[in-house]
Amino acid sequence: MAASVVQCHVTGRKWTMAASSIALVFAALVLCLCDGQYEAEPVPLVIWHGMGDSCCNPFSMGAVKKMVERQIPGIYVLSLRIGNSITEDMKNSFFLNVNEQVDFVCKELALNSLLQNGYNSMGFSQGGQFLRAVAQRCPSPRMKNLISIGGQHQGVYGFPRCPGEISKICDQIRKVLNFGAYTRYVQEHLVQAEYWHDPLNEDEYRNSSIFLADINQEKQLNNSYKNNIQLLEKFVMVKFLNDTMVDPPDTEWFGFYQSGQSSKTVTLQESTLYTDDRLGLREMDKAGKLVFIGVEGDHLQFNEEWFTKNIIPFLL
């Protein structure tokens, strides 16, 4: 009977045996896989940019993508583009209904063959809470780790400033939010209104918010949201300790203003969302799945050394 050769590509060893010796072939393959030189394929990474940014800006998401690829050779990184062009992607970060964006991303991820064994995700600023919505609403393919960098998980109550060339757009948005954030038209057509959280008018917020109040279980309980988010291995929240853009910065760790006023804040652990465990965060916290990281600096200001030390370990 002719002989067969099994080649272990990792170690370079060759094993020659009779073709009928299936058990020996299996043993050889096990030795290959168990050899110390074997390395698993990197877990793919999905990135969602923040307000006024785009998937491929070479100075923001493009630079992050390259940084991850340098640190983890061979990794597949998908930087989400919401729209048919980079310009449309940027505009949609202001004006496309968030629920439509999340639905679009869920469908895109489900059709991507490279993500079917699971993926990690990393959201910047508003991309953090948007990816959390993906985790809660679309458990397949499975999101393993969610890394929120400056995400506003309890929303914002203030719009202090905007970066660079889009400051004029932000000035207009600020005026709209201050006077009509909870009107139906604004909710459906202005992204930032969908995570506007007015602590002085909690009932209006709960009744009118079409996105944040829903994913935070403040309208009605959705058991699938709670079950799906607990499938995460880690939920990492990065807070910028000197943030001048996000109001209040505590929202980046799921804290917010105490209801009825806009000066004193409460932590996640002090909130009813946690004590009532409507979203499962208390259970995740006790299981060690919640990770809170603070970084000195203003909104989204960090360097590669910090990123390599604090974020890369959750992508491996």
C-alpha positions, 0 to 999 in steps of 0.5 A: 500500500502506498505511503502518505506524508503529513507535513506540519507547516509550523515545525517543519517535521514530516511524518511518513506512515501507511495511509491506513494508519488514521490514528497515527495521522491524527496523532501527528496533527495533534503534535503539530498543533501542540508544538510551542511554535503554533500560534492561533490566527488573530481575532479580527477587529471592528472599529467604529469612529466618532462624531465628524470623523470617518473610517479612513482618516489617515490622522485618526482611524487610519492611524489606529488601524495601522497601529493595531496592524503593527502590533498584531501582525496578520490581524484583519481590521474592519474600520466601519464606513457608514455610507458610500464615500468618506464624505457621506460617512462623516455626514452620517455621523451627524445626520443619519438615524443611529438605529439605521446605522446600527442595523446597517452595521449588523447586516454588514458584520453578518455577511462578512465571512472573516468575522464568523468565528467572532471578533473584537470591537473598538468604538471611539467616542459615540462609536463606543455606545453604537457598538454596544448597541450592536452587541445588545441587538446582534449577537451573531457573529459574536462580539468577544471584547468591546472596547469603548474609548471615550464612549458616552454610555449614559449620554451627554448633557452639553455640547462644549466644543467640536474639532477643527473644520466642523465647528460650524456644524457643531454650533448649529447642533448645539442650538438645536439640542438646547431647544428641541432635542426631544422633538420627533423630527430632531430625534430621527434626524440628528445623531447627537440628539439620540444620546442627549440625556437631560437630567432635569427632565428624565421623564421626557428623556425616557419617553422621547429618546429613540436610541439611548433610552432604549439600549439602556433599558429605560423604556421597557425591559428587553431580556435579549439586550441583557442576555446578549451583552453578557456574552462579552468576555470583557467590556472595557471603558476608557475615560479621559480624565481631563475631557473638555468635550464630553459633558459629563466625562463620567458617562465614559464609565457609565456614570452621569448626573444625579437625577434632577440636577446637573452638578453632582454625578453618580457612578455606575455602581450608584445608579439604578441601572446597576442596582436594579441590574436592568442591563446585566452590568452588575452581574458582569462587574462581579464576574470581572467582565467590566474594565475601567481605564482612566487616561490623563488627557483631553478627549481621544488624546493618547499615544501609541505607548499608552495604547500598546500597554492598555488596549492591545492586550484586549485584542490578542 
